[in-house]
Every structure is written in structure tokens, then in C-alpha cells.
């Protein structure tokens, strides 16, 4: 995770946004007057994915999935 100043981020906003979208690495924007904020790629931080992950981690044991299933198919089966 990179940390950038508010001033730098404002001056190079397009470049910073392209970097976040391309690399999927969050950027922390620091400020002298306030709390730091973060920029994250939408797919990297998605509340739906977080909820799915929490549900999977709460299972006592993960069910065995057929080899031909990909991750999204397996999640669909588990979340129904």
C-alpha cells in the first residue's frame, strides 16, 4: 500500500487513479488536518465479496467441490 500526500494526489489525480485501477493496490492519502483516507479499486474492495468471504470462513469445514467448478461456481453453490 502506497502513502501519498493530499497535495501530490490532487496534483497528479489522473495518474494516481490509473495506478490504483491498473495495479489494484490501495493508496492512502495523508493530510495534515484530517484522518488519512484511502483509494481502492472497486473490485479489490467490494462489500459483497467481503460478505461472501466471511460466510465461507464461518463454515466449520469447506464442502468438497467437483474439480471442474471454478471459484465463482463454487461460491454460487455455497451461497444458495
ChimeraX attribute file (.defattr): number of C-alpha atoms within 10 A of each C-alpha:
attribute: neighborCount
match mode: 1-to-1
recipient: residues
	/A:1	10
	/A:2	10
	/A:3	14
	/A:4	17
	/A:5	13
	/A:6	17
	/A:7	12
	/A:8	12
	/A:9	18
	/A:10	13
	/A:11	10
	/A:12	11
	/A:13	13
	/A:14	10
	/A:15	11
	/A:16	17
	/A:17	15
	/A:18	12
	/A:19	15
	/A:20	18
	/A:21	16
	/A:22	10
	/A:23	10
	/A:24	17
	/A:25	15
	/A:26	18
	/A:27	20
	/A:28	18
	/A:29	19
	/A:30	18
	/A:31	13
	/A:32	8
	/A:33	6
	/A:34	7
	/A:35	8
	/A:36	14
	/A:37	13
	/A:38	13
	/A:39	16
	/A:40	18
	/A:41	18
	/A:42	11
	/A:43	11
	/A:44	15
	/A:45	13
	/A:46	11
	/A:47	11
	/A:48	10
	/A:49	12
	/A:50	12
	/A:51	11
	/A:52	15
	/A:53	12
	/A:54	11
	/A:55	12
	/A:56	16
	/A:57	11
	/A:58	10
	/A:59	10
	/A:60	7
	/A:61	8
	/A:62	10
	/A:63	10
	/A:64	7
	/A:65	14
	/A:66	8
	/A:67	7
	/A:68	8
	/A:69	11
	/A:70	10
	/A:71	10
	/A:72	9
	/A:73	11
	/A:74	16
	/A:75	15
	/A:76	10
	/A:77	11
	/A:78	15
	/A:79	9
	/A:80	5
